[in-house]
Every structure is written in structure tokens, then in C-alpha cells.
Amino acid sequence: MDEIQFILFDHQNSMSKLKSTMERVGAKSRPNEFIRIVSNVYHAVESEKYATDMPAEFKSCGSYAIFKQALLKAKSAFNRPVSVLDLGCGTGYDLDVLQEVYAKDEIKQFVCADISSEMLNYCRGKVGDYPSRFVLGGIEESLPLGPYDLIITHSLVHHIPNLVNFFESLRTGLEIGGGYVMGHEPNKRFWNNPECMSIVEQMQTSERRKKQFHKYLEPQRYVSKITGMMRSTLNESLEGRVNRILQKDFGFANDLTPQEIHRLVDVHIPDGLPGQFKIGLDGFDWGQLQKNFLQNFELKWVATTSYMGKTNPAHLPQKWQEVNRDLAVKYPLDGAVFSAFWKKDS
């Protein structure tokens, strides 16, 4: 039953390929535990980058604005101090937004939970003098400190293989009349919009050609190439560090490919790449989430942002930033990521 619940895409074929991958790398655990191990190691390795790079990236990409709007919508639904669970708090950049929305006297308790002790340690420094508790773990480990008036997740649900168990625990942890804010999740409507897909492909092709053109114009290209090769031997890639830890601490015999690692970590994000296994959903449809997992919730508010896929529009040339803005006007609910606010009715 556990396997059926978390393999959501072409179950029989995906499970066969996943088990084949596990055999190749020498993983001895069950599939659900294998996914959990790889994801935990990845997030532990990525914690330093999250702490240093993500706050500025978050503020510039458009996700910050709609996440803050979702929190403001949630706040307007309550006229009392609230108990808040920040689930998957990471290094705490979403906690910064919570503190912009809620004053200290409006919070009964912040409970910050994360499966990565490294990320949780970074988060501890963000909470200031707000009443707070910290939980090393996920939703199950956070339930004893509830029930909560508000549960928030930011860039978390697409990492969760077992959506059935996750949302059942979330319903249990919320007070009747409480709120759930889901921030920065992949929007299925974006990948189903042919115009958005076509423009993203045009943008990617244009940027690749531009890089190639500048590379051949650059007189120091050969020196740079050699320097880059030397640097790559000194600075291990994130995926290389993940594989090294998996082999040292968990007994894996061989490396996972970068594609395999990212499919195990970003379970519900389409990547358009062939080969190996595929688990999870190709992005989320908020209507389907409510129908399948949040039946006793009412969707109060939703907004989307970013029409260039994983590329931060702020980093693009002016031409593509303008295209991004035009698409936002034409397809306001078809951005690559969305934030939403639900209220629990019963």
C-alpha cells in the first residue's frame, strides 16, 4: 500500500524502473525510504546555498509578492492571535515574510519544522523574540504541538511523494476554521499552455545561441575553459557531494545521475527529460488538489507568477522580461508557480 500511494505516475512502469535504479546503486531500503534518504541528503547539502542565495532570489523572482498576499489573505480571516506551523521552514526566508505580516503580539506560537537539521539551525536565527518551537521532522512530528490555526508550506509539497498521508496529517493538524497557505508550487496549467511552452523554448534557444556566440568572440575562451576544468576538479558539484554522502553514510555502491537525484527530490516538477523512472505528478492543479486531498477545505485565493519556467524573470534580458509581463496579463493563472490560501470548513 505504501508504494502505491507514493508512485503516482505510470505506477507499474515507474516502480520497475525505480527498483532497477536502486539495484544499480546498491540501495537496500524500501522505495519510500530510498526516496526519503536521497531527499534528506540533498537538502542537507543544499542548506548553505539556501541560506546565502535564496533570500535575495526569493525577493526578486515574483514568488515573494504572491506568497505575502496569500499570508495577508489568511490573516484577514482571523481576528485573534494565531498558532502557526511553518512546515518545511528551510533556512527561514519564508519566516521573514511571516514576520512582515504578523506582529509579535498576533502570534501565540511559531512552530518551525524541517527534516534537515542543517536548515533548521539556520532558521533558528530568524525567529527573533517571537514565541517559537523547533521540530526536526515533518508533519507527523509536528502534530503533538498542534492543533494549529494556520499551517504554511513554501516550496515543499512538490518534494512530498506520499500526498495522501501528507494531506491527511495536515487536515488533522488544523483547527476547524483554520487556514492553509501553500506557497511556490509548480502549476500544471503552465505546462499545459502551448503558447507558454513555445515561448520558453524560444527563449532558451535564443539564450543558448547568445552564449555560444559570445564564447567564440571571447579571446580568452581557451584559458577560461582550462581554468573552468581545473576549478571543477577542486569544487565538487552538489550532486557529487550528495553521491559521496550516500556512499559513505548509507552504503550506496554507485552514483545516481544528476537527473535521477532531481527526480527523487523534485518529485512533482516536470523536467521533460527521457529515461529512467518518473514519479509524481507533472505539476499541481489546485482544483484537483482540493478534490483529491482537501475535500473539506474551501479555496479562498490563488495567484501565479513567472512565465519563463525555472528561470527567474529578473535575470533575463529586457526583451524577455517584457514577454513575461505580457503573458502575465494574457494568462493570469498560468504562471509556472502558484501560491494559494485554503480555509478548513469542517
ZIBELTA-V770288 format. One record per helix or strand of 2 or more residues. SS is the DSSP state (alpha for helix, beta for strand). FROM is the first residue (numbers start at 0). TO is the last residue. If there is no record, write none. Layout:
BEGIN
ss->SS from->FROM to->TO
ss->SS from->FROM to->TO
END
This chain:
BEGIN
ss->alpha from->1 to->5
ss->alpha from->10 to->24
ss->alpha from->30 to->59
ss->alpha from->62 to->75
ss->beta from->81 to->86
ss->alpha from->92 to->100
ss->alpha from->103 to->105
ss->beta from->106 to->113
ss->alpha from->116 to->123
ss->beta from->131 to->135
ss->alpha from->138 to->144
ss->beta from->147 to->153
ss->alpha from->156 to->158
ss->alpha from->162 to->172
ss->beta from->173 to->186
ss->alpha from->187 to->190
ss->alpha from->193 to->216
ss->alpha from->220 to->233
ss->alpha from->237 to->249
ss->alpha from->257 to->264
ss->alpha from->285 to->291
ss->beta from->296 to->304
ss->alpha from->312 to->314
ss->alpha from->317 to->329
ss->beta from->336 to->343
END
